[in-house]
Amino acid sequence: MSILALDQGTTSSRAILFGDDMAPGRSHQLEFPQHFPRSGWVEHDPADIWRTTLESAGAALAGESAAAIGITNQRETVVVWDEDGRPIHNAIVWQDRRTAGLCRTLRAEGLEEEITARTGLIIDPYFSATKLAWLLEHVDGAREQAEAGKLRFGTVDSWLIWNLTEGRVHATDATNACRTMLYDIHKGAWDEDICARLGIPLSMLPDVRDSDGDFGETTLLGGTIPLRGVAGDQQAATLGQACFAPGMLKSTYGTGCFALLNTGGEAVTSEHRLLTTIAYRLAGQTTYALEGSIFIAGAVVQWLRDGLKIIDAAPDAQPLAETADEGHRLTLVPAFTGLGAPHWAPEARGAIFGLTRNSGPAEFARAALESVGFQTADLMSAMKADWPQMGETVLRVDGGMTASDWTMQFLSDILGAPVDRPQVQETTALGAAWLAGQAIGAWPGPEGFSDAWQLDRRFEPQMEEGARSKRLTEWRDAVARTIGG
Ligand code: G3P
């Protein structure tokens, strides 16, 4: 019995058909346009999101049927549509910074502590709440329509569920709800006070279900297929990496990097500006995670290619970095769009330190790849400080950048910890497929699925402790100067 995973990401929509053996089979991927109406604004056309999802699903199925569908998606991105399913505006994407001013106002009102205590998040434009408030404020007639119960809000999963079920189901799962900054992660309910402060009627919010809950069925892909798994993409990758036990940790290297540490039934409050988030909610049981979000990871390689033009293709970065002069270190702080966790410095911009007349493409490439390791090391230290019982841990990695052995070796060196790369790299889609597959009883539960997880390669730290701490000190000094300056 095949399971279809729909992975709706920031730049493309993908569909992957998984077989009985839980291995990825036929897949299809479609990119769609990004809209940047103003500096710092990022939008998607919701129709593009839906069209590319439906088309890629059809292509992956290629006439076959699936026993169930699992959905995973870019998180935090906001769509608002009317009763006829017509979006009232483009989707406002998670990367969009237009609501920085409203976030400053909320902080000035002294709301940060309470909002963090309830939602696990810090006040930042990254999350859905202020984007939704912006739409209600700026789209003609939106507030009146919302108050009359005529508009629906959803993250991308809800938008897809609504369309797949032809308007029968308006729902989301707990992992997506917890990224809105409107959801009380302890009570497991929308927070009426935060909604009231932002003028968001409760009636427009989706029903929040378990990640392996029942999200209706679709008849748009041949036959009737149940929608039985939904999770935000980083949480789905946590599942796909089988990080079920407290203390297990994964990091996904796409455009950005998102590290999630499973903390079990305990919602750990961060003292180091990490996020407290829901890792998954299965059969009513919530498992929490600490999350560190870095905005620039793979994007730094795109910068080498498209900005500096010193490589032709992403895989060229590693061989170039390997030719760098051993005695000539550059430190790159890739704060191209500010810095995320644990610094949260939206106004910071990138900087490079240590330039000499001998600094060339190879040294830039090495500094770029190393910056990903350094940023991950900052997240790991924050996690250890927040949750000392984390102890010695192994980092499970996935995403495009993990194909580079050199980058993974440096990551292990600078963390001083083992780094495990799995055989199946499609961990995000696999996590969504697992939710749906186990929900219908076709795939094993957490234990059996953990047993099936297979290692491709383990990277063990080889750097001497003295060298490691020297490099980390240089990095932290560079970050302090970047944020300060
Ligand atoms: O929080 C944003 C994250 O969910 C986006 O992931 O893979 O679509 O860039 P991705």
Boltz pocket constraint, residues with backbone or C-beta under 6 A from the ligand:
constraints:
  - pocket:
      binder: B
      contacts: [[A, 8], [A, 9], [A, 10], [A, 11], [A, 73], [A, 74], [A, 75], [A, 76], [A, 94], [A, 232], [A, 233], [A, 234], [A, 254], [A, 255], [A, 256]]
      max_distance: 6.0
